[in-house]
Amino acid sequence: MTAPITVALAGNPNSGKTTLFNALTGARQHVGNYPGVTVEKKEGLHVAASGEQINIVDLPGTYSLTAYSVEEVVARDYLVQERPDVVINIVDASNLERNLYLTTQFLELGVPMVVALNMMDVAEDRGIAVDASRLAELLGVPVVPIVARSNKGTAELMATAMAQAGRAWNPLQISYGEDLDGVLRSMEKEIEERGFLTRLYPSRWLAVKYLENDSQIRDRGAKENAALSADLDRWVQGATDHLQRTMETYPEAIIADHRYGYIKSILRQEVITRKYDADRLYASDRIDKVLTNRFLGPIIMLAILFGLYNFTFTYSELPVAWLEGFFGWLREAAGAILPDGYLKSMLVAGVIDGVGGVLGFVPLIMFMFFGIAILEDSGYLARVAFMMDRIFRMFGLHGSSVMAYIVSGGIAGGCAVPGVMATRTLRSERERLATLLTVSFMNCGAKLPVLALLTGVFFASSQAQVMFLLTLLAWAVALLVAKFYRLTILRGESTPFVMELPPYRLPTFRGLLIHTWERTWQYIKKAGTVILAISILLWAMMTFPGLPEGERERIDAQRQELLTGYPAEVVQEATAEGAEEEGLSPAAVDLLERLDALDRQEAEEALEYSAAGRAGRALEQVSWLAGFDWRTNIALVGGFAAKEVVISTLGTAYSLGEVDPEESQSLAQTLADDPNWNPVMAFALIVFVMFYAPCFVTVVCIAREAGSWKWGFLAMGCNTVFAFGLAVVVYQLGMALGLGG
Amino acid sequence: MPRIMLRQMKRNQSGVITAVKVAGELGRRIRDMGLVPGTQVTVQGRAPLYDPVALRVMGGTLTLRNNEADHIEVEVTEAQEATQS
């Protein structure tokens, strides 16, 4: 048997490429990454009518094959290096002229190709008739009209593609005008004589890329043969100077002009007939009159974003509660079955809590991606970017950043994990990284119990106002830090905003489900393993080294002493299986309470003795600057697992046992009475909790999404240093002003 | 017909692009999206803060920022004032 045929699917964004891919492959898809970049590589299997299996690769959507963003580079590298048997170029029949720009570049590259003329129904509605056979004749490649949404014409498309598969590459030569054609011929000659990269690229194509000043190709050329590459550069320089002198233009502009000229000349030959004027307003434009209206637009946008936020966090509540319930049950079951000891402790506090932590986010992520998929597939997200761009650009971000911030807790109570993943909708690298690194500053749902506890104790009279202030503070810090990153490590021109507002379309349910599922699964698969490992590590830090033998004996002795102090029947009553508080004698209740206190004391001592405890103690030297004692330090270490753990760890450190973040009155009382705590220190702590290292689930996601652990560590380190600096300023200033009361 | 920069165009005003005076990444992007000399454009509207601007080009809608529109020169064909909406 021969190897299965590989078909590459290419086309503009919004041309229906993903819809066609889903229609062809159904659920038989596999999502990965192209090596070294964060661009998704989607592959799938299509079973042809003949029963033959065909491998389909969905290339990133691009408008061109000239290196502009990483998508273009990925798409053309795939074509020249992997050499798929045939390319299906999907074009939007209702927007043919612009779509054919990419088609022309495929023709110039010479790949065996079929053009899939998609959205014939939309075109028809718009009074546009496209003569497919005439277009095929003029382009010199088969053209098959299809409607990907309803799976019309796809069988014929695949049959045509199969017939084209494996044909020899046959580059098209477009004339770029007298000035450039001469130069191109000379360059081609040199390239061919020296066999310069010709195993990968057609010679003319290569020469054109040099003229277009394509940095990736020029770098590759310089590595292959520096002397020849420099020669070609000289030709380009000559042509550039000449064009600048005579026409004040650039070779790349001339090349683009001629490509469009080529397209226009084809379309003029009775390919397109229009019933209406090309600029006629369609339903989509009428919707836009309202949705991007100067006054109504922002209001509707706020309502929609708020709706998405509510949808995500309200409807995911129930499945999240189920999962929590399930893991709570698992915890108890494991606790009951396993004998006491490190194994039990590790399984319960390390493994079950760790896995529970990962899976606990899954419903949230699914709902958020579902909501975003609706906004994205319908075309609304592009409008959000359009309306918000002016504001976000001031901070070196992009209009599309708004989504990630809101999901992360821009409306207090979100979650940075789906927020980080929401940055995928940003196509520009620097803006995306700046967003990615700052979304965790928002007040996520896990920080809220901590903030609520502290504001409740120390700012009780104005808690609501303080909480609102903290939301504003989070926005201000996130945007300013983003600006700082864009001025320093992510410095660079803002990515052009030249983008398309696609016509509004009703998303297909199947498309939404596939979209949601594949992103959710990626989260589980990628983040899961690392998070489990870190969870166990954190458990170990807070457990080892265990209390020395002597200490434990001392506490055991105290326990024995306590027991012998009571009459035998009371001891028996209190320690009997299934003893409940109610119905016990006062003496037994008293004994139980004392035993409990002893247990809590042991837990506190064990925590202080552990690696985390020692770290907390050692850090006191520095952390005093912000007013934090060792107990707070440990709690903050614990908060790296999840921010609400700050509360339960503080509870343990104050010998209160494990405090439930939802019911923290006992801890609130203790903090209120502790002389070390005062409003200034509490505010310093609030600031620190808001801005220090994101929880490790977020850190793992940042590293994954940014494509390198460097960024994950940066978020951990820089945020902690920054938060500490801020906390010290708050504390020192507050104390100096005598606000510590 | 007067030639003006795209930034100065008013809502619903149409024109034909006469020059795109920028090279590099931005110029490439502008051209990739179909904004080349000879293309007809109509200003469809502006974002709530007057920036970016939305254009009708070849039957689709494109957006670009004002400072990007500064590189595009247009020959205005009709000066339709914004009478509706």
Interface residues (C-beta under 8 A of the other chain):
Chain A: Y63 S64 T66 Y68 S94 N95 E97 R98 Y101 R126 I128 E212 N213 E248 T249 Y250 E252 A253 A256 D257 Y260 K264 A278 D279 D285 D288 K289 T292 R294 F295 G297 P298 A382 F386 M387 D389 R390 I391 R393 E493 P496 F497 V498 M499 E500 L501 P502 P503
Chain B: S14 A19 V20 K21 A23 G24 E25 L26 G27 R28 R29 I30 R31 D32 M33 G34 L35 V36 P37 G38 T39 Q40 T42 Q44 G45 R46 A47 P48 L49 Y50 D51 P52 A54 R56 V57 M58 G59 G60 T61 L62 T63 L64 R65 E68 S85
